Amino acid sequence: MKSRDVLLAVIVTALWGINFSVIKIGLGAFDPFLLASLRFVFCALPWIFVFKRPRVPFSFVFWYGLVLGVMQFGMLFLAIRLGLSAGLASVVLQLQVFFTIGFSALTMGERITPRQLSGMLLAFAGVLAVTQTTDSGNVLAIAFVVGAAASWGIANIIVKRSGASDMLGFTVWSSLIPPIPLLGFALLVNGPERVAADLTHVDWRGLAAVLYLVYPTTLFGYSAWNYLLRKYRTSLVAPLTLLVPIFGMFASMSIFDEELTARKLLAAGLVLGGLLINMLGGSVRRGSSRTPQRQPIEPS
C-alpha cells in the first residue's frame, strides 16, 4: 500500500473513531432512527444535483444504501441508545473486518498469506481484550452491533463488485435510499408527535452531531474508504479499520472522561501490532495487492 493511501486510511479511521462519541451526543437530541435518517438526507441533498449518478447498475447503489444506511447504521445507533458505550461499540463493530474477508473469500475467491492471517488474529485478540475493559452485559445491544458489523461487511463486497470509479458520487447517490425506511421506523416506534418534537427542538449539539456525521464521517470517510477498497484487495484494506476502536477509546475518554487503564493500553498495542504484521505481511496470493479491473457483476 502506498504511504499516502496508508495516511488516508489513518485519517478516515480517526474520523470514524471519534464518530462513536458524536453519535452518543446526537442521540441526546434525536431518536436513533431519526438521527440516521437525517444523516443520509443531508448526505444526499443537495449533492445529487452536483454529482452525476455513478455509471454502474442502479441495483448496486440501491443495495449499498439499504445495507449500509438502514441495516448498519440503524442497528448501530439503536445499540448505543440501548446503553452500549461509545468505546465498546467502536470495538465490536470491527468484527466487520472478519465478515468482509469471509464474504470476500466466499464470493470473490480472495486469499491471504499465513503471515497476514496471523496479523489479523493478533489484532482480533486486541479487539477481544478491549471488550474485557468495559461492561459488556448489554447482550441485546452487542447483538445489534454484531449485526451492524455483518452489514458493513456485505456493503464492502457490494462496492468491490460494483466496479464504481466515482466513489463520492456513489456515496452521495446511495444516500438517497436510507432516509425513508429509517424515518418510517422512527414514526413506527415513537409516533409522529415525538418525531416532530425532535425536529423542532434541536440544540447546537444535535446540529453539530448531524453535520459531523454527514461531512467528515460519511461523504469524506466512506468515499475515501470505497476508493481504497476499489484500489487494493479486501484482505489488505479491511484490517485497517481495527484502528477505529483505538481512536474511539481515546475520543470517549476525552469527551466522556472514561478511564485509561493498563489493559486498554495493552489491547491497543495488540491491535496496532496485528495491523503492522498485516501491512508488512507480503503480497496476497493471486497477484499483487491492486484489485484487477473487471466488468460490473449484478448482485443476486
N, C-alpha and C positions, 0 to 999 in steps of 0.2 A: 504494500500500500504506500502511495506517495506521502511524503511528510505533510504536505498541505491538506491532503484528504484526512490524515490522522488528526490534524489540528481541527479541521472542520467537524469531525466526529466528536472530538472532546468538547467543543463549544456546544454542539447540539445536546450532548448528554448532560452538560452542566445546566442548560436551559430546562431540560426535561426533569432533572433532579429538583430544581427549585420549584418546578411546576406543581409538585405534590403539595407543598405548603401553600401555594397560591390557590389550589383547588379547595383546600380546607378553609381558607379565608373567604373564598367565593361562596362556599356552602353556608356561610353565616348570613348571606343575603338572599340566596336563591335555593329553590328545590333542586336536587341533583339533576333531574331530567331537564328542567328548565335551563339550568346553567349550561348543560351540554348542548342544548338546542341553540341558545344564544351564541355559544362559541362558534357553531358552524354557520349560523345566519350571517355573522359578520366576517367569516372566512369567505363566504360566497358572494356577499354583496358589499360593495358594488363591483367586485373584482371580476365577475363573469363578463362584465361589459368591457373589461380591459384586456383580459387574456382569452385567446381563442380556445375553443374546445379541443382537447388533445386528439390527435389523429390515431385513435385506437377505437375498437368497437365499444359502444356505449355500455355494454354489459360489464366491462371491466371497471368503468367509472362507477356504475351503479353498485356493484358488489363490494368494491373497495369502500365506498361511502357508507354502505349499510353495515359491513362488518366492523370497520374501524370506528365509525361515528356512533352508531346505535349500540352495537354489542360491546366493543371495548370500553368506550367512554361511559356508556350508560351504566355498565356493571362497576367500573372503577369508581365513578362518582358516588354511586349508591353505597359501595363498601365503605368509603370514607365517611359518608353521612351516618352509617351504622356504627361508627366509632373506631374504625381502624386508624391507627396513627399514620401521619403522612410518611414517616420514615419506614415503617413496616410495609405500607402499600407500595412504596418505591422498590422495596426488595422483592416482594412476592411477584410483582409484575414482570420481573426479569426472567421468570420462567419462560417468557416468550422466546428467549434465545434457544431453548431446547425444543420448544414446539416448532419454531421456524426451521431449525436444522432437521428435525424429524420429518416435517412436512416436505421440506426440500428434497430429502433423500427419497421419500416415497413417490413424489410427483416429478422430480427433475433429475434423479439419479446422481446428485452431488455426493461426493465422499470427502472425508478429511483424513489427514495423516494421523497416525497414532500420537505423535507429539502434540498436534493441535488438540486432539481429543483429551489428552492428559491436562493441557492448559485449561480447557473448558471445565473439566471435572474439579480442578483445583479452585477455579473461580466459583463454581457451583457450591463447593464446600464453604467458601466465604459467604455466599448468599445465605446458606443454611445457618452459618454462625451468626449472621446479623439477626435472623429471626429469633435466636435464643436471647437476644438482648432486650427484647420488647415483649410486653404482654401479648400473647397470641391466642387468647381464649375465645375471641370472637370468630367462631368457626364459620358461620354463615358469611360474614364479611370476607374472610380469607377465601372461601369458595368462589365468591363473586370475582375476586381479583385473579384467581386461577383461570376462571372463565374469560376474563379480560385478556390475560396473557395468551391463551389459546387463540382468541380472536385476532390479536395483534400478529401472531404467527401466520394465520391464514391471510391476513391483509398483506403481509410481506411477500407471500407467494403470489398473490394476485398482481402485485407490482412487477415482480420478476417475469411473470408470464405475459403481461400486457404488451411489452415492447415499447412503452411510452418513452419519449425522449424529453418532452416538456414537463418536468416534474412539478413546477409551480402551477402551471395550467391544470395538470392532473389533480393536484391537491385542491385547487380552487373549485373546479367543476364537480369533483366528488363531494364537496361540502354542501352541494345542493340537496343531497339525499337525506342526511340525518335529521334536519330540523323538524319536519312534520311528524315523523314517528316519535321522536323524543318529546315534542310538545304534546302529542297525543297521550303518551304515558304520564306526563305531568298533570294533564287535565283529568285523566282517569283516576290517578292516585290521590290528588289533592283537591280537585274541583276547580271550576273557573274562578271563584272568588279568591282563592289562595294564589292562583297564578297571577291574577290581576293585581293583587296586593304586592306581590313580589316585584312586579314590573313598575309599579307606581311609587314604590318606597325604596328606591335604590340609593345607597350612600356611596361615597367616593371609593371605599374599599371594594364594594361589589363591582363598581365600574372598572376600577383598576385591575381587578382579578380577571374580568372578561377580556379586557384589552391585552393582558399578558397571555392569556390562553389562546387568543386569536393570532397575534402577530409573531412574537418570538417562538412560541411553542408549536403552533400549527403551520402557519404559512411559511415561516422560515425553516423551522425544525423538520417538519415532515417532507418539505421539498428537498432539503439537503440530504436527509436520510434516504429518500427514494432515489436520489441521484447516486448515492453510494451503493445502494442495492443493485442498481442497474449496471454500475461500473465494475463491481467486484462480486466474487462468489459469496453466497449467503453465509457460508461457514466462516468467512473472514470478517464480515461486517457485523452479523448479529451479536457475537460476543461482546462487541464494544459497548452495548447498552448495559453491561454489567457495571459500568462506571456510574450509571444513573443512581443506584442506591447510595453510593458514596457521597455524591453531591446532595442527594435527597436527605441523608442523615445530617450533614453539616448545615443545610438550609433549615431543617426542622429544629436543630439545636439553636441556631441563631435566632430564629423567629419565635419559637415556642419554648425556648430555654430547656430543651432536652439535654440530659447529662451525657458528656463524652466519657466513656469508660474504656479501660484497657481492652475489654472484649470487643468493643466496637472498633478500636484501632487494629486489633488482630484480624478481625473479619475484613476490614478494608484492605489490609496488606495481602490477605489471601486472594481477594478479588483482583487487585492490581497485579499480583504475581501471575495469576492464571491468564490474565489478558496479555501480559508480556510474553509468556510462553506461546500463546496462540498467535500473536502477531509475528513472532520470530520463528515459528514452527515449520518453516519451509513451505514449498509450493503445494497447492492442492492437487490431488490426482486429477487425471483427465485434463491436463493443460495448466495454464497459468491462472493467476487469480482473477484476471479480467474475464467478465462474462461474455461469451460469444454472442454476436448479434444473431437474431433469429426472427422469423415471422411471428406475429402475434398468434397466440393459441386461445381459442374461445374456451372459457371455463365451462365445465359441465354442470 
